[in-house]
C-alpha cells in the first residue's frame, strides 16, 4: 500500500512538471508570435509614411514639402553717435568731451531694428538718468545711404535693410544747473508690439560742469624807469574746471590809471595805455615764441576787453597762444584739466611818464570746448 502511494505521488509530480513545461513553451511561442506581429505592423505603417520614388536609369530624386513656421523676431537698438548743438536742430558745438550746458541739446542718432519688420516697433524712447524724456525720439528714415554707419558697431550686416531698420534722432535739451547738474546716463529704449524690449549701453554726460581758473601769483612790476621796459613776476593760470573740461584760453585788458594823483601824466594824460603791455606765455612744448603775432623776443600784445567777446569777438585775436592750428582753434591754446600756462608780462613805459598806475585790469578767460 505504501509503495502504491509513492508511485502515484511520483506520477502526479511528473504530470505537474510536464504541464508547467508545456505552459512555459506556449508562453514563449506566444511572445515570438506577438513580436513578429508587431514588426509586421510597424513595417506596414512605415510603408504608408515613406514616399518611395523609383526611376529607370542611373539616378533617382525625390522632392519633400517643408513647413517652417516663424515666430516673432526681436527688436534691437544701436547707438550710432552723438553731438551737441545750440538747441534742437541748431548749429553743432565742438567739444572735446561729453559735457553740455543749459539750453544746449544732446542729439543721439540710433539705429532701430526688428527681425519681423520695423512696423512691429511700438515705441522708441529716451531715459535720462532713469527719467522718461517725453517726445525725445523721432524717426528720420535713412539719411545716411546704403551702408550702416560705422559708429553703430559691427553686430549686423553693413547693409541697411529697408523695412527692418530705421534711424531715429533722440534729442535732450539740458536744463538749468538746479535740475540738471552732474554726470547722467542717457539710454535709448525700444518696445515692440509683443512686449519685447531692448536698450543701448548707457551714454554718460556731465551737465553744467562748473568752470574755474586757478591763478597763482600777481602781476607785480619792480620800479621801472621811464623810457625803459619792466618785467613782472611770472603768473601761473591753471584749468580747475570739473568733469575734465578742456578750456580754450583768451586774454584781454584795459588801460591803466593813477587813482591817487591828479598830477600823473603818461605822457599827456592820467592814462597808461594797454598798448604798452605785452606778455610771454609757455604751455607745455608751446610758447608765444611760436605765435606769428609775437615780437622777436616772443612777446604778444594784449587786446581790449572787459567781458568775454566785449566789445568785439575774441576769436582770432585774443587767444593766449596762437600755434598748432586745429580747425578754427589752436592746440597750444587748449588747457586740459589741471594744466597750467605760465605768463610773464612786460610794460614799455613811455619816455615821459610819472605816476603810480594801478587802476586797470588784465583778464584771463577760459571757454569750454
Order of alpha helices (4+ residues) and beta strands (2+ residues): alpha-beta-beta-beta-beta-beta-beta-beta-beta-beta-beta-beta-beta-beta-beta-beta-beta-beta-beta-beta-beta-beta-beta-beta-beta-beta
